Amino acid sequence: MDPAVLSAVVLFGSFFIMLFLGFPVAFGIGLASVFAMVSFADWELALNAAAQGLATGVDGFTFLAIPLFVIAGGIMNRGSIALRLINLTKVIAAPLPGALAHANIIANTLFGALAGIASAAAMAVGGTINPHAKKEGYHTNFMAAVNAASAPSGLVIPPSASLILFSLYSGGTSIAALFVAGYLPGILWCMSVMIPALYFTIKHKYPTQKLPATKRILMAFWEATPPLLLIIAIIGGIVGGLFTATEAAGMAVLFSFLLSLIYRELSVKDLPAIFIDAIIPTSICVFLVAASGIMGWALSFASIPSMISDFILSISDNKIVLLILINVMLLIIGTFLDLTPAVIIFTPILMPVFNMLGIDPVHVGIMMVFNLSIGLITPPVGTLLFVSCSIADIPFQNIIKPILPMIGMLILSLALITFVPEITLTVPRLFGLVQ
């Protein structure tokens, strides 16, 4: 057997076996990569390469943006910033049938535009709206599905840790361009959840709410203005070249903390708890990235990306067919592999294919993150399904039926993003970030 083919079989075969056996993903990535390198080199070289891969995997200034955005999200959650956004969305959605469902969707989208953490958005928004929804007679299963389906919009809308990881593993795609490109697809995600939700609310004749008094409307907008200005400052600074994504993350931590102090919802004593809460997701991400550094060595030593790209391109020379094939493959992968490891593993593998097809890397990044984010709400492993079910206190199986139409709409939106690149590239072109 050809050494490159043998290495690919050992790498992916051992990885999926360990995943099936319940190994942590990071351990599976690291060990499978070592096994692959041993298949064409001796143990000493493989272990030396593994050690260097672990160190170089997290050796990057840009990577610091991820833990900083996690900390910023924790501050926003504890400092009532999320609550002020929720109050604003209640006012915006008041005239619609099933106003609380639409408020949930819009609030998750806005919270994502601040923190970019889907689970934090689902917990903060769902935990606040669910008690009110129960009192007003909303179906609990439906509200849990709405909360789960809308939470990943923040993974596409900047700031997004997933887009930062794509930039790092795609060969340096502009983070500013990726961030700006995420807005229209993020809004499309929001609309893809709102349309089935609107149908459901009309079908079950949920009442509209009276538009609040003018004073309350103005107060809701006034209280939400500082968080909204924070969004503009962070993204505007990145796009305008005032600071990098890492520096922007630091600014997000500082400004969100100052806002929370002004609101008197947070004190310096709360910071240790926020830092401790940020340790777990940050550690998981760091370990995954470090382990992926070993995989990078294994992939490059055996020329696996070029081998896989040649195989994919040999299937068909039709660009549309190949894009459908890749999207279906990623949708399947997303059902059992979490977003972060999927981006880390498959970005360097698939980028040669996309480059040969002549697809802009910014378009590729949004398409991949949008695609793999759907996996977070796809049974049987979708992590956000479990989060939303725990918040609503319902069995896992109860959420599956109401969320399927939303998943269907999101797949249609993915097809639009894939075959209408202007949805992704129009805004970056307006800012001169892509050709």
CORQUISUL-V897520 format. One record per residue. PHI is phi in whole degrees, 0 to 359 (999 if undefined). OMEGA is omega in whole degrees, 0 to 359 (NA if undefined). D_FIRST is the distance of its C-alpha to the first C-alpha in Angstrom with 1 decimal. Layout:
{{PHI | OMEGA | D_FIRST} {PHI | OMEGA | D_FIRST}}
//
This chain:
{{999 | 178 | 0.0} {303 | 183 | 3.8} {303 | 180 | 6.2} {294 | 179 | 8.5} {295 | 179 | 6.9} {299 | 180 | 6.3} {296 | 179 | 9.8} {296 | 180 | 11.2} {296 | 180 | 10.4} {296 | 183 | 12.0} {299 | 186 | 14.7} {283 | 179 | 16.0} {296 | 180 | 15.3} {293 | 179 | 17.3} {297 | 182 | 19.8} {290 | 175 | 20.8} {295 | 179 | 21.0} {294 | 178 | 23.3} {297 | 179 | 25.2} {295 | 181 | 25.7} {281 | 176 | 27.0} {95 | 176 | 29.5} {296 | 170 | 28.3} {303 | 186 | 30.0} {302 | 182 | 27.9} {297 | 177 | 28.2} {297 | 179 | 27.0} {299 | 179 | 24.0} {297 | 183 | 23.1} {296 | 182 | 23.7} {295 | 179 | 21.9} {299 | 179 | 18.8} {293 | 178 | 18.7} {296 | 178 | 19.2} {301 | 180 | 16.4} {295 | 180 | 14.0} {290 | 178 | 15.5} {294 | 181 | 15.3} {292 | 178 | 11.5} {228 | 177 | 11.7} {213 | 180 | 15.4} {278 | 184 | 18.0} {300 | 183 | 20.4} {298 | 179 | 23.3} {296 | 182 | 21.7} {296 | 182 | 20.3} {290 | 176 | 23.8} {297 | 179 | 25.6} {295 | 179 | 23.7} {296 | 180 | 24.4} {297 | 178 | 28.1} {294 | 179 | 28.4} {297 | 178 | 26.8} {300 | 183 | 29.3} {287 | 184 | 32.1} {285 | 182 | 31.3} {299 | 182 | 30.4} {247 | 181 | 34.1} {268 | 180 | 35.6} {198 | 182 | 37.2} {297 | 182 | 40.8} {298 | 183 | 40.0} {298 | 180 | 38.4} {297 | 181 | 41.9} {297 | 186 | 43.0} {293 | 178 | 41.2} {297 | 179 | 43.2} {293 | 177 | 46.3} {292 | 176 | 46.0} {297 | 179 | 45.5} {296 | 179 | 48.7} {300 | 178 | 50.5} {297 | 178 | 49.6} {296 | 178 | 51.0} {295 | 180 | 54.2} {297 | 181 | 54.6} {292 | 182 | 54.2} {280 | 187 | 56.7} {266 | 176 | 59.1} {68 | 177 | 60.1} {294 | 178 | 58.4} {298 | 181 | 56.3} {298 | 179 | 59.5} {292 | 175 | 61.3} {292 | 178 | 58.5} {297 | 179 | 58.7} {298 | 177 | 62.5} {294 | 182 | 62.0} {292 | 176 | 59.6} {298 | 178 | 62.1} {291 | 182 | 64.7} {297 | 186 | 62.4} {272 | 186 | 61.3} {308 | 183 | 64.8} {286 | 185 | 65.7} {274 | 173 | 62.5} {299 | 183 | 62.3} {67 | 188 | 60.5} {304 | 183 | 61.2} {293 | 177 | 59.6} {295 | 180 | 56.3} {289 | 175 | 56.2} {297 | 177 | 57.4} {300 | 181 | 54.5} {296 | 182 | 52.1} {293 | 180 | 53.8} {295 | 177 | 54.2} {298 | 179 | 50.5} {293 | 180 | 49.8} {292 | 178 | 52.4} {296 | 177 | 51.3} {297 | 179 | 47.8} {290 | 177 | 49.3} {263 | 188 | 50.7} {246 | 180 | 48.0} {69 | 181 | 44.8} {238 | 188 | 44.1} {296 | 183 | 43.7} {294 | 178 | 44.4} {295 | 178 | 47.5} {296 | 181 | 48.7} {298 | 181 | 48.3} {288 | 183 | 50.2} {292 | 184 | 52.9} {285 | 180 | 53.7} {298 | 180 | 53.1} {295 | 180 | 55.0} {275 | 187 | 57.9} {275 | 185 | 58.1} {306 | 180 | 57.3} {301 | 178 | 60.6} {292 | 181 | 62.6} {296 | 178 | 60.6} {298 | 180 | 61.3} {296 | 183 | 65.0} {267 | 172 | 65.1} {86 | 177 | 63.5} {287 | 175 | 60.0} {293 | 183 | 57.3} {296 | 179 | 55.4} {298 | 180 | 52.1} {295 | 181 | 52.5} {294 | 177 | 53.3} {295 | 179 | 50.3} {294 | 179 | 48.1} {299 | 181 | 49.8} {296 | 180 | 49.4} {294 | 186 | 45.7} {290 | 183 | 44.9} {271 | 183 | 46.9} {300 | 182 | 45.8} {289 | 179 | 42.4} {303 | 179 | 44.3} {290 | 177 | 44.8} {279 | 178 | 41.0} {260 | 180 | 41.3} {281 | 180 | 44.8} {289 | 358 | 45.1} {281 | 185 | 45.1} {229 | 177 | 41.6} {297 | 181 | 39.3} {295 | 178 | 36.4} {291 | 176 | 37.2} {297 | 178 | 37.5} {297 | 177 | 34.0} {300 | 179 | 32.7} {302 | 182 | 34.5} {294 | 187 | 32.9} {262 | 179 | 29.3} {261 | 180 | 29.7} {100 | 174 | 30.6} {96 | 174 | 34.3} {301 | 184 | 35.6} {302 | 178 | 39.4} {293 | 179 | 40.5} {300 | 179 | 44.0} {295 | 179 | 42.6} {296 | 181 | 40.4} {298 | 182 | 43.4} {294 | 181 | 45.8} {294 | 184 | 43.3} {283 | 186 | 43.1} {294 | 182 | 46.8} {295 | 174 | 46.8} {300 | 178 | 43.7} {295 | 176 | 45.2} {294 | 177 | 48.4} {297 | 176 | 46.5} {299 | 180 | 44.9} {302 | 181 | 48.5} {293 | 180 | 49.8} {294 | 176 | 47.0} {272 | 183 | 48.2} {292 | 183 | 51.9} {295 | 175 | 51.9} {296 | 179 | 50.9} {296 | 179 | 53.0} {295 | 177 | 56.0} {300 | 182 | 55.6} {296 | 182 | 55.5} {292 | 177 | 58.6} {290 | 180 | 60.6} {300 | 182 | 59.7} {265 | 173 | 60.9} {56 | 172 | 63.9} {291 | 184 | 63.3} {285 | 169 | 66.3} {280 | 178 | 66.4} {258 | 177 | 67.9} {292 | 177 | 70.9} {296 | 182 | 70.3} {300 | 177 | 71.4} {299 | 183 | 74.5} {306 | 181 | 74.2} {298 | 181 | 74.8} {290 | 178 | 71.8} {298 | 181 | 69.6} {297 | 179 | 70.6} {294 | 179 | 70.1} {297 | 178 | 66.5} {292 | 180 | 65.6} {296 | 181 | 67.4} {291 | 181 | 65.6} {271 | 183 | 62.2} {298 | 179 | 62.9} {302 | 176 | 61.8} {299 | 179 | 58.3} {292 | 176 | 57.9} {294 | 177 | 59.0} {298 | 177 | 56.5} {301 | 182 | 53.7} {298 | 182 | 55.2} {295 | 183 | 55.6} {295 | 183 | 52.0} {289 | 178 | 50.3} {298 | 179 | 53.0} {294 | 179 | 52.6} {291 | 182 | 48.8} {296 | 181 | 49.2} {281 | 178 | 52.3} {78 | 180 | 50.5} {286 | 177 | 52.9} {205 | 180 | 50.3} {281 | 178 | 46.5} {298 | 179 | 44.8} {293 | 177 | 45.1} {295 | 177 | 48.8} {296 | 178 | 49.3} {297 | 176 | 48.0} {297 | 177 | 50.4} {296 | 179 | 53.2} {297 | 178 | 52.3} {297 | 183 | 52.7} {297 | 184 | 56.0} {293 | 180 | 57.5} {294 | 177 | 56.6} {292 | 179 | 58.1} {296 | 177 | 61.3} {298 | 180 | 61.6} {295 | 176 | 61.3} {293 | 179 | 64.0} {296 | 179 | 66.2} {285 | 181 | 65.8} {60 | 178 | 66.6} {253 | 185 | 63.7} {209 | 176 | 61.9} {225 | 180 | 63.0} {300 | 179 | 61.4} {297 | 180 | 61.4} {279 | 185 | 58.8} {298 | 179 | 56.3} {305 | 179 | 54.8} {295 | 178 | 54.0} {294 | 179 | 52.4} {296 | 179 | 50.2} {297 | 178 | 49.3} {297 | 181 | 48.3} {278 | 185 | 46.1} {295 | 186 | 44.3} {297 | 180 | 42.1} {298 | 180 | 40.5} {293 | 180 | 40.3} {297 | 179 | 38.6} {300 | 182 | 36.0} {294 | 179 | 35.3} {299 | 181 | 35.3} {296 | 178 | 32.8} {298 | 181 | 30.5} {294 | 179 | 30.7} {298 | 179 | 30.2} {295 | 179 | 27.1} {292 | 175 | 25.8} {297 | 175 | 26.3} {294 | 179 | 23.5} {298 | 177 | 21.3} {301 | 177 | 22.3} {297 | 181 | 21.0} {298 | 180 | 17.6} {296 | 183 | 17.4} {287 | 179 | 18.7} {300 | 184 | 16.6} {265 | 181 | 13.3} {54 | 183 | 15.1} {293 | 179 | 14.5} {303 | 180 | 17.8} {292 | 179 | 17.4} {295 | 180 | 14.0} {292 | 179 | 15.8} {296 | 177 | 18.9} {297 | 179 | 17.3} {295 | 181 | 16.0} {297 | 181 | 19.5} {290 | 178 | 21.3} {284 | 180 | 19.5} {292 | 180 | 21.0} {199 | 174 | 24.5} {257 | 179 | 26.6} {269 | 183 | 29.5} {300 | 182 | 30.3} {295 | 179 | 32.1} {299 | 181 | 29.4} {294 | 179 | 26.9} {295 | 176 | 29.5} {297 | 180 | 30.2} {300 | 181 | 26.5} {295 | 180 | 26.2} {295 | 178 | 29.5} {296 | 179 | 28.8} {299 | 180 | 25.6} {292 | 177 | 27.6} {297 | 178 | 30.4} {293 | 179 | 28.2} {300 | 182 | 26.7} {295 | 180 | 30.4} {287 | 181 | 31.5} {231 | 180 | 29.7} {239 | 183 | 29.0} {293 | 187 | 32.0} {302 | 186 | 32.7} {299 | 178 | 32.3} {296 | 179 | 28.8} {296 | 178 | 27.7} {297 | 182 | 29.2} {297 | 185 | 27.7} {283 | 192 | 24.1} {267 | 177 | 24.0} {297 | 180 | 26.3} {293 | 180 | 24.1} {285 | 186 | 21.2} {269 | 182 | 23.4} {302 | 177 | 25.7} {301 | 178 | 23.7} {295 | 181 | 23.9} {296 | 178 | 27.6} {296 | 178 | 28.2} {293 | 178 | 26.7} {279 | 178 | 29.0} {74 | 181 | 31.9} {264 | 181 | 32.9} {301 | 181 | 35.2} {298 | 176 | 33.6} {294 | 176 | 36.9} {298 | 179 | 36.5} {299 | 183 | 32.9} {299 | 180 | 34.1} {294 | 181 | 36.9} {298 | 182 | 34.9} {293 | 181 | 32.1} {294 | 177 | 34.7} {300 | 181 | 36.9} {299 | 185 | 34.0} {289 | 176 | 32.8} {292 | 177 | 36.4} {299 | 179 | 36.9} {298 | 179 | 34.5} {290 | 180 | 37.2} {239 | 182 | 39.5} {259 | 175 | 37.1} {299 | 6 | 37.2} {263 | 189 | 36.1} {250 | 185 | 35.1} {309 | 187 | 37.2} {295 | 182 | 38.8} {290 | 175 | 41.8} {296 | 180 | 42.7} {292 | 178 | 43.2} {299 | 183 | 45.2} {294 | 178 | 47.4} {294 | 179 | 47.9} {292 | 178 | 49.0} {294 | 182 | 51.5} {278 | 181 | 52.9} {59 | 178 | 52.8} {231 | 175 | 51.3} {294 | 183 | 48.5} {303 | 185 | 45.1} {295 | 183 | 45.2} {290 | 184 | 48.4} {272 | 189 | 46.8} {295 | 183 | 44.1} {299 | 182 | 46.5} {291 | 183 | 48.4} {272 | 183 | 45.4} {300 | 177 | 43.4} {299 | 179 | 45.6} {290 | 176 | 45.1} {297 | 178 | 41.3} {301 | 178 | 41.7} {295 | 179 | 43.8} {294 | 177 | 41.5} {293 | 174 | 38.6} {299 | 178 | 41.0} {295 | 176 | 41.7} {300 | 177 | 38.1} {298 | 178 | 37.9} {298 | 180 | 40.9} {298 | 182 | 39.5} {293 | 188 | 36.2} {258 | 173 | 38.0} {234 | 185 | 41.2} {299 | 179 | 40.2} {299 | 178 | 43.9} {301 | 181 | 44.2} {272 | 193 | 42.1} {264 | 184 | 43.0} {299 | 183 | 46.7} {294 | 176 | 48.0} {301 | 178 | 45.8} {293 | 179 | 47.0} {298 | 179 | 50.6} {267 | 179 | 50.1} {71 | 183 | 48.4} {268 | 174 | 45.2} {225 | 180 | 42.9} {282 | NA | 43.4}}
//
